[in-house]
Each structure stands twice: as structure tokens, then as C-alpha cells.
Amino acid sequence: RVVKRNNPLIFIGPRWEVIRDLGHKLMAKKVAHELGIPVIPGTINPIYNEIEAEAKAEELFLWQEEQGFEPRILIKAAAGGGGMGIEEVDNLDMVRPVFRRIRAYAKRLFGDDGVLIEVFIRDFHHIELQLLGNQFGELVHFGTRNCTIQVHRQKRIEVAPGFDPAYTDYPFDAEKVLESIVNHSLKLAAHVGYDSVGTWEWLVTRDGKHYFMEVNTRIQVENEISARISRIKGKEPNLLVEQIRAAFGDKLGYKQKDISFEGTSIEFRLIAEDVKRGFKPLSGTITRFEYPERDWLRVRTHVPQDEPYRIPTEFDPNLALGIIWGKNTPQAMERGFEFLNSLVIEGETAQGEPLATNIPYLKEKLPEILKFL
């Protein structure tokens, strides 16, 4: 509607055709499969019939048993995102009721009741690649991110780069795996003529196998940690600015060889949630919000520091992003702990109880970043 108006507007983001082809999980998976890019075993086309769903699930269960894996699959809303519309199934009897539930959910939330079924992969790291393209066919990347630390498939800690062999040992050649992810992602992006900022998402297993999962055809909140470790001719980029430049038809003015990488960056998602009660989202009022000022720290937040703030119930209770940079991973971790230990978020819930946040959980999980445990 934006681009086909009598007086068209400029849409800041990929062309609608690109969003159509890559913003839908199954469509992206199908295109990737046709290009020879490794994808998670499962459906290539959307399923709308529960009999077909049960037959596909049975096929995947048998394949897992033959491979020596414990049978388990994921039933997903094909048009979903952000971890929504996904359920695990480990029993054939559960397939039909879960399929019906996911299909109804997908129709209600996304207006598309197509469903996909995939093998559930255990013991993996969630790796992302930050890409930028434009209408002239120029295409570059700003490195990888590791988004493995999640709660109910919602990210809590993100790290750039995606793996760090200088910090920890891996049971595979981490640099070679990341190189393969970059090459496959660029291949898919070039094939569709990707013309904006976007994120290519991958799963990497303990033995180094890597599977393309989906494309986020938009800027993501963790874009800044990719920018923090990137240098264009020695200067840190702003990926929001780059996205807008691409939309307005600017050429990049640089090539991949002009982009270098420096250090490690960590992003913490600060959330009002009760960690002890299943990460239950909390509403209420924040009466005190304080954090230190450091040259290596950026805090992105809508929470004021000079007046009370009511946490809305209409959205995820994501209060702030704490973005850390260090010259290497140990320094970034040390600074991360310094930030979390000096951070103060106080208030009360709607029931008058002290407001809980996920700061203790972030401290607990920070030592696990980038590692296969």
C-alpha cells in the first residue's frame, strides 16, 4: 500500500516482495533449500490439514529414532516470530490437538494459519548474522551475534561476535562454521536482492552442524552490539542510519574489505519479571532507576530517572537494554558484572509487593555466554 499509492511513500525497510519471500518462515526455508543451503529437517510447504501434519510428524519421529535421537518435534506458526506460536511435541498422540491450537493461534495473531513442523534440535547455539543491502546490489555484513541465552524463546543476553575461539574452546572449527554461515547468508540475500538491514538466523549444534532457520526482514533491538564491534574505515557505524540511507537510495560508500571488527559487545535485556515464578511478567510502578555512566556503557530505555514510571500491561515489560563493550570477551564480561551490580531498579507491583526484575538471572547466566556447556 505504501509503494503503490498514487503518491507513493518511501518505505524504510526491504521491498515488499522481499518481505513476502523471506519474512515468512516456510517461504524463506524453501528458497534456501533450493539454493543448497542447509535447513532444519521438516516441512518445506505450509500444512493446513491435521492428517497431513500427523503423517509428517510420524516421518520425522522415525527419522530421529534412526539417527539415535530422542523423538521430538516443533510445531510452529509459519508466519510467526519472536518465539510466538511454537510448541514442542514428543508424542504422536499430541500432534493433532497441538496442530489445531497453533493453527488457530496463527490465524488470530498473524492472519495466516499455515503451520510448519520441524525436528527439535537440542544442544545448539542460536547464531545471527547482521546484513545490509541496497537497491544497487551492494551487500555487506556486520558480523555475527550469539543469542542462545533465552527464556521461553525470548532473548535475554546477546553477544557479538557469535563465537570467540580466543575465549573458549569449541568441539568444532568455530571460525570455519561462522564463515560458512556468512557465505550461505550472503548467497540467499543476493538471490532475493535484499535491500535493507536484516538478520539471518541459524542454529549451530555441538558437532558444528549449522542450519538456516529464518530471516528477520527488519532492524532488531540487538543491532547495536553488531555496530559496537564493527568499524567502517575505523569508525563505528549506526545501523539505523544505514537502514535509512539504503531506503533513500544512497550508495554504501564502502565495501566489505572496509569493515573490520574489534572487541566483544554484550546486550542485557532488563525486564520486570518474577524469575522465581516462571519468569512471570510484572506490572506496577518503578520509583527508582539508576545506573552508572561509563564510556563503555550505553543504556537504551524509555524509563525516566527523575520520576515514577508505570509499567504498561499492553506490551512486554522490557524496561531497558544495557549495551557493554570490551576490548575482548573477559573485559566485556567484567564490565557486564560491574553494570549489573551497580544497576538499581526499585518499585512495587500493582499488589503492593516489591518489584522483581531479571537482574539476578542475568548475573547467573553471564558466565555461560559463548560456551557449549
Secondary structure, DSSP 4 states (H G I P E B T S, - for coil): --TTSSSPPPPSSS-HHHHHHHSSHHHHHHHHHHTT--B-SB-SS-B--HHHHHHHHHHHHHHHHHHTPPP-EEEEETT--TT-SEEEE-SHHHHHHHHHHHHHHHHHHHS---EEEEEPPPSEEEEEEEEEE-TTS-EEEEEEEEEEEEETTEEEEEEESS--TTTS--SS-HHHHHHHHHHHHHHHHHHHT--SEEEEEEEEETTS-EEEEEEE-S--TTHHHHHHHEEETTB---HHHHHHHHHTT---S--GGGEEE-SEEEEEEEE-EEGGGTTEE--EEEEEEE----TTEEEEES--SSS-EEEPSSS--EEEEEEEEESSHHHHHHHHHHHHHH-EEEEEETTSSBPP-SHHHHHHHGGGTT---
